[in-house]
Amino acid sequence: MKGKISNKIIYYDEVDSTQKIAKELISSGNSEHGLVICAKTQTEGIGRLDRKWISPIGGLWITTIYQGEFPLELFQGFSVFLGMEIADRLEKEFHLEFKIKWPNDLILNNKKIGGILIDIISQQDNINYLIIGIGINLNVRLEDLPTELSNYTTSLLIEQNYIVDLDDILNVIIETQNDTFEKSFHERNIDIWGNWPKKSFTYNTEVVVDIFDEKVIGIEKGITSKGELVISFETGETRKISAGEIQLLRKSN
């Protein structure tokens, strides 16, 4: 694919899920490359593993569709790559330290401030639709977040006590997504993994990784070029994990 990506943006006041609307547009043949669905609030926002994503007024809730024919191998680890790129851009915008909790949670001051959800519609070894859902708590008030999440979730407003222009940040995120997509599509060897120790929320710390019905405990030692998490054990052995949920146990000295 060549040329600058043109992004048409569809705005909604309230939807059940921007990710769901994107899939409906694809199914009906009404989607297009670079299409962005943006909502002020979601009633049934979707997180990873089909969890509900709380989406109050003041957050950035978007889904972007990239469509065509893309080699699947070029997009292995894309969600990790995109998370790192977005964290870098937000850091430059707000002069704050954003981290990544594998595979794609955005962390600020040790709490989750956002996340990325990737859905792929593919045929054999090619991606036909890359559907990227992003949610970031920007101008979200503490009272709009569930009490049970208050120890784990935050917003820019809560941390810094100022309100940002959502349209400005929307443009920043879209530009970052487009750049990251183009890099993945055109560059076969993207060297971003060396930056992981600086950006990872759990690097060199003891973690537990839930992999369906298995729990793996070890030291997080980085990621592979495919976005797999590398866990080291006391035996000296390592294991690469491609999917799962990671939790911090304690900080290593």
C-alpha positions in Angstrom: 0.0 0.0 0.0 1.3 3.4 -0.9 0.3 7.0 0.0 -0.9 8.8 3.0 -3.8 7.2 4.8 -7.0 9.3 4.6 -9.1 9.0 7.8 -12.8 9.5 7.7 -14.1 10.0 11.2 -17.7 9.1 12.3 -18.7 10.7 15.6 -21.3 9.4 18.0 -22.6 10.7 21.3 -23.3 7.2 22.6 -22.9 3.7 21.3 -22.9 0.2 22.7 -19.3 -0.4 21.4 -17.2 1.3 18.7 -15.6 -2.1 18.0 -19.0 -3.6 17.4 -20.0 -0.8 15.0 -16.8 -1.3 13.1 -17.5 -5.0 12.6 -21.1 -4.2 11.5 -19.8 -1.7 8.9 -17.4 -4.4 7.6 -20.1 -7.0 7.5 -22.4 -4.7 5.5 -19.7 -3.6 3.1 -19.8 0.0 4.3 -16.3 0.2 5.8 -13.2 1.8 4.3 -9.5 1.9 4.8 -8.6 4.3 7.7 -12.2 4.7 8.9 -12.4 5.9 12.5 -15.4 5.4 14.8 -15.4 7.8 17.8 -17.9 8.0 20.6 -18.3 10.2 23.7 -19.4 7.2 25.7 -19.9 3.5 25.3 -22.6 1.5 27.2 -21.0 -1.9 26.4 -17.4 -1.1 25.8 -15.3 -4.2 25.1 -11.9 -4.9 26.7 -9.5 -7.9 26.3 -11.0 -11.4 26.8 -14.5 -9.9 26.3 -14.4 -8.0 29.6 -16.6 -4.9 29.9 -14.7 -1.6 29.4 -16.1 1.3 31.4 -16.3 4.2 29.1 -17.7 7.4 30.7 -17.8 10.9 29.3 -14.4 12.4 29.1 -12.5 9.5 27.7 -11.3 8.8 24.2 -13.1 5.8 22.8 -12.3 5.0 19.2 -12.0 2.1 16.7 -10.1 2.3 13.5 -10.4 0.0 10.5 -7.4 -0.8 8.2 -8.4 -2.9 5.3 -6.8 -4.4 2.2 -4.5 -7.3 2.0 -1.6 -7.4 4.5 0.8 -10.2 5.2 -0.1 -11.6 8.6 3.6 -12.2 9.4 4.3 -8.4 9.3 1.8 -7.7 12.0 2.9 -10.3 14.6 3.3 -8.3 17.9 1.5 -5.3 16.4 -0.5 -4.5 19.6 2.7 -4.4 21.6 4.4 -2.2 19.0 1.4 0.1 18.8 1.2 0.4 22.6 4.8 1.4 22.8 4.4 4.0 20.1 1.3 5.5 21.7 3.0 5.6 25.1 5.9 7.5 23.5 3.6 10.0 21.9 1.6 10.6 25.1 4.8 11.1 27.0 5.9 13.8 24.5 2.4 15.4 24.7 2.1 15.5 28.5 5.7 15.2 29.7 4.7 12.3 31.9 6.1 8.8 32.0 3.7 6.3 30.4 4.5 2.6 30.7 3.2 -0.6 29.0 1.9 -3.6 30.8 2.1 -6.5 28.4 0.5 -7.0 26.0 -1.3 -3.6 25.6 -2.3 -1.8 28.8 -1.2 1.9 29.1 0.0 2.7 32.6 0.5 6.0 34.4 1.7 6.3 38.0 1.3 2.6 38.5 -2.3 2.5 37.4 -4.1 1.6 34.2 -5.1 4.7 32.1 -5.9 3.0 28.8 -5.8 -0.1 26.7 -5.7 -1.4 23.1 -7.9 -4.1 21.6 -6.9 -5.7 18.3 -9.3 -7.8 16.2 -8.1 -9.3 12.9 -10.2 -10.7 10.1 -7.9 -12.8 7.9 -7.8 -15.4 5.2 -5.0 -17.9 5.1 -1.8 -15.8 5.6 -3.2 -12.4 4.8 -5.1 -9.9 6.9 -8.2 -8.4 5.3 -9.2 -6.2 8.2 -7.2 -4.9 11.1 -9.6 -3.4 13.7 -7.9 -1.4 16.4 -9.9 -0.3 19.5 -8.3 2.2 21.8 -9.7 3.6 25.1 -7.9 6.2 27.2 -9.1 7.8 30.4 -8.3 11.5 29.8 -10.9 13.9 31.3 -12.6 11.1 33.3 -13.5 12.0 36.9 -12.8 9.8 39.8 -16.5 9.5 40.7 -17.2 8.2 37.2 -15.0 5.2 37.7 -16.3 2.1 39.6 -15.2 2.1 43.2 -13.8 -1.4 42.9 -11.4 -0.2 40.2 -10.1 3.0 42.0 -7.0 1.2 43.2 -6.0 0.1 39.7 -7.4 2.6 37.3 -6.8 6.3 36.8 -7.2 9.2 34.3 -5.1 12.2 33.2 -7.6 14.5 35.0 -7.2 12.5 38.3 -3.4 12.5 38.1 -2.7 16.0 36.8 -6.0 17.9 37.5 -6.3 19.5 34.1 -8.5 18.9 31.1 -7.2 18.3 27.6 -8.8 18.8 24.2 -10.1 15.4 23.2 -10.0 16.3 19.5 -6.3 17.2 19.8 -5.5 13.8 21.4 -7.7 12.0 18.9 -5.6 13.4 16.1 -2.4 12.4 17.9 -3.6 8.8 18.3 -4.8 8.6 14.7 -1.5 9.9 13.4 0.4 7.4 15.6 -1.7 4.5 14.5 -1.2 5.4 10.8 2.5 5.7 11.3 2.7 2.4 13.2 0.6 0.7 10.5 2.8 2.0 7.7 6.0 1.0 9.6 4.7 -2.5 10.1 3.6 -2.8 6.5 6.7 -1.5 4.8 9.5 -2.3 7.2 10.2 -6.0 7.7 12.7 -5.6 10.6 11.5 -2.9 13.1 14.0 -2.4 15.9 11.8 -1.2 18.8 12.3 -4.2 21.1 15.5 -2.7 22.6 13.3 0.1 24.1 11.2 -2.4 26.0 13.2 -2.4 29.3 12.5 1.3 29.6 8.8 1.2 28.7 7.7 -2.1 30.4 5.9 -1.7 33.7 7.0 -5.2 34.7 10.5 -5.5 33.3 12.9 -7.4 35.6 10.3 -8.0 38.2 8.5 -11.1 39.4 5.2 -11.6 37.7 2.4 -14.2 37.4 1.0 -14.8 34.0 -2.4 -16.4 33.6 -2.5 -18.5 30.5 -6.0 -19.9 30.3 -6.0 -22.6 33.0 -2.2 -22.3 33.8 -0.3 -19.8 36.0 3.4 -19.1 35.2 5.5 -17.3 37.8 8.9 -15.9 36.9 10.9 -12.8 36.1 9.9 -10.7 33.1 13.0 -10.4 30.9 11.7 -8.7 27.7 9.8 -9.5 24.5 10.6 -11.0 21.2 10.2 -9.4 17.8 6.8 -11.1 17.6 5.6 -9.4 20.8 5.9 -12.6 22.9 6.7 -12.1 26.6 10.0 -13.7 27.8 9.8 -15.2 31.3 12.9 -16.4 33.2 12.9 -19.0 35.9 15.2 -19.8 38.8 16.4 -22.8 36.9 17.9 -20.5 34.2 15.3 -21.6 31.7 13.2 -19.1 29.8 9.7 -19.3 28.2 8.1 -17.3 25.5 4.4 -16.5 26.0 2.2 -15.3 23.2 -1.1 -14.7 25.1 -2.2 -14.3 28.6 -2.7 -11.9 31.5 0.2 -10.5 33.5 0.2 -9.3 37.1 3.1 -7.8 39.1 4.1 -9.7 42.2 6.8 -7.6 43.6 9.6 -5.3 42.6 13.0 -6.8 42.2 16.0 -5.2 43.7 
